[in-house]
Structure formats: C-alpha cells, structure tokens
Amino acid sequence: MKTINLILRFGLELAALAALGYWGATASASPAVRAVLGVGAPVVAAVFWGMFVAPRARIVLSSPVRMGLGFVVFAAASVALATRGHTQMATTLAGLALLNTVLMLAWKQDQPIFRSPHQAERR
C-alpha cells in the first residue's frame, strides 16, 4: 500500500502540472497570453515544488510544512480545473491529494532526502 501511495503522489504531481497547463492554455485572452500561461503556470509550480516540496528540495522545511505546501499546489490545480468547468475532476484531484497527503504523513513517507551533510545539520 505504501508503494501505491508513492505512485499516487507522482501521478498527482503530474496531474497538477497538466491541470495548471490546461488552465493557462484555455484562458480567455490572446493566443500569446494563453501560450505564456499554458507553459508558465506549470513551470512556476514545478520550480516551487522543487524548491520547497520535493524530497530533495533546495530549502529544507519541516515535514508538515512541506506536505502543506504540496497540498497548496494540488489545491491550486483543483481550483484551476473547477474554473474551467471540470468540477468532478477538480473534486477528485483534491480528494485524492488530501488522502495522499494524510497517508504520506501517517506512514512517514514525507522525509526529505538530504543533498549534503550541511543540509541535514540545518534541519
């Protein structure tokens, strides 16, 4: 079950990026703005994830904070889907993200992977 939860986490991450890209690409704006938002929104989310949420994040935060920030990304993706009329998909994404986050914390699957001994000392 723990392996399935980690696979779910990865799938949710990809779904969030896709949802944010879809949101940007379907904005009611000029084609240039849609292109920028369609690429920019998932890139911003991926950079944020890599800096704060990923197991090898550049900035090491406590597990509850990291998991909370990860859930914020999932929530933003859910809101993005809902604003485009995909409420069932948005609800499913949010529900699975909440379940996954709770299980990550309960099963202690949220531990960071330190890049260097210096990072481990700062924690």
Sequence and secondary structure as in RCSB ss.txt:
>XXXX:A:sequence
MKTINLILRFGLELAALAALGYWGATASASPAVRAVLGVGAPVVAAVFWGMFVAPRARIVLSSPVRMGLGFVVFA
AASVALATRGHTQMATTLAGLALLNTVLMLAWKQDQPIFRSPHQAERR
>XXXX:A:secstr
 HHHHHHHHHHHHHHHHHHHHHHHHT SS HHHHHHHHHHHHHHHHHHIIIIISTT SS   HHHHHHHHHHHHH
HHHHHHHHTT HHHHHHHHHHHHHHHHHHHHTT      SSHHHHHH 
